[in-house]
Amino acid sequence: MAIGLALGVSACGAMEAQRASEVKRQQEVVHRMDVAHVWVTTEGPPAGKPYSKLGDVSYTEPFSPDAIDEAKITAKLKQMAMEKWPETIDAIVDENQTVSPDGTSITVTGKAIAYDSTVDRAAMHKMNDGLVVSP
């Protein structure tokens, strides 16, 4: 009987660990989706789509090949915007890169916006609500 109890307890612990792992994975998926829906463009916002300006994002760093890598610039701008406006950011528009006159640094700027229609954002944030995960 003691062996059966020990096996039952260890199985319960394994199931709890699996559930905790699944919850963590789910949170990571939601975070990736939140970041993925934010787009970055050098252009202005789409014509005819009402929006509100949330604020400016910018950073300066030493000039290097990594500093001008578009994927890294996009990721950094998204990260900065998600830290400031996690529930409302939809896009970063008018992204611009300026190299200092002496060529030692680069400044990246953009304008964070939220579309007045929040249907898509709300759907993304609530996509997994009520999801049941079985062991």
C-alpha positions in Angstrom: 0.0 0.0 0.0 2.9 2.4 0.8 4.3 1.7 -2.7 1.0 2.5 -4.3 0.7 5.7 -2.3 4.3 6.7 -3.2 3.6 6.1 -6.9 0.4 8.1 -6.7 2.1 11.0 -5.1 4.9 11.0 -7.7 2.4 10.8 -10.6 0.5 13.7 -9.1 3.8 15.7 -8.9 4.6 14.9 -12.5 1.2 16.0 -13.6 1.5 19.3 -11.7 4.9 19.9 -13.3 3.5 19.2 -16.7 0.6 21.6 -16.1 3.0 24.3 -14.9 5.1 23.8 -18.0 2.0 24.1 -20.2 0.9 27.3 -18.4 4.4 28.8 -18.9 4.4 27.8 -22.6 0.9 29.3 -23.0 2.1 32.6 -21.5 5.1 32.6 -23.9 2.8 32.1 -26.9 0.5 34.9 -25.8 3.5 37.2 -25.4 4.9 36.3 -28.8 1.5 37.0 -30.4 1.2 40.3 -28.6 4.6 41.3 -30.0 3.9 39.8 -33.4 0.8 41.9 -34.0 2.9 45.1 -33.6 4.3 46.2 -37.0 7.1 48.6 -37.7 7.3 50.7 -40.9 9.2 53.6 -42.3 5.9 54.9 -43.7 3.1 56.7 -42.0 -0.1 55.0 -40.8 -2.5 53.7 -43.4 -4.7 56.3 -44.9 -8.3 56.2 -43.8 -7.6 54.0 -40.7 -8.2 56.2 -37.5 -5.5 56.0 -34.9 -4.2 57.7 -31.8 -0.6 58.6 -31.2 0.7 57.0 -28.0 4.1 58.6 -28.1 7.6 58.5 -29.5 10.2 55.8 -29.2 13.8 56.3 -29.8 17.2 55.0 -28.8 20.9 55.8 -29.7 23.7 53.2 -29.7 27.2 53.0 -31.1 27.4 52.4 -34.8 28.1 48.8 -35.8 26.8 46.2 -38.2 24.4 45.0 -35.5 23.1 48.5 -34.9 21.9 48.8 -38.5 20.4 45.3 -38.7 16.7 45.8 -39.6 15.5 42.8 -37.7 17.3 44.0 -34.5 16.0 47.5 -34.9 12.5 46.2 -35.3 12.8 43.9 -32.3 14.2 46.7 -30.1 11.5 49.2 -31.1 8.8 46.6 -30.5 10.3 45.8 -27.1 10.4 49.4 -26.1 6.8 50.0 -27.2 5.5 46.9 -25.5 7.1 48.0 -22.2 5.4 51.4 -22.4 2.0 50.4 -23.9 1.6 46.7 -23.6 -2.2 46.7 -24.0 -2.6 49.4 -26.6 0.3 49.4 -29.1 -0.5 48.4 -32.6 2.3 49.9 -34.8 5.4 52.0 -34.9 5.3 54.3 -37.9 7.7 56.7 -39.4 10.7 54.7 -38.3 13.8 56.6 -39.1 17.6 55.9 -38.6 20.1 58.7 -38.4 23.8 58.3 -38.2 25.7 60.9 -36.2 27.8 63.3 -38.2 31.0 61.7 -37.0 29.7 58.2 -37.8 30.1 56.8 -34.3 26.4 56.4 -33.3 23.0 55.7 -34.8 19.7 57.1 -33.5 16.5 55.2 -34.3 13.1 56.9 -33.9 9.5 56.1 -34.5 6.0 57.0 -33.4 3.9 54.5 -31.5 0.2 54.4 -32.5 -2.9 52.5 -31.5 -5.8 52.1 -34.0 -9.1 53.5 -32.8 -10.7 50.2 -33.7 -9.5 47.6 -31.2 -11.3 44.6 -32.5 -8.2 42.8 -33.8 -6.2 43.6 -30.6 -8.9 42.4 -28.3 -9.3 39.2 -30.3 -5.6 38.5 -30.1 -5.5 39.1 -26.3 -8.5 36.9 -25.7 -7.8 34.2 -28.2 -6.9 31.6 -25.5 -9.3 32.6 -22.8 -11.2 29.6 -21.6 -8.8 27.2 -23.1 -8.7 23.9 -21.3 -5.4 22.0 -21.2 -5.7 18.3 -20.4 -2.8 16.3 -19.0 
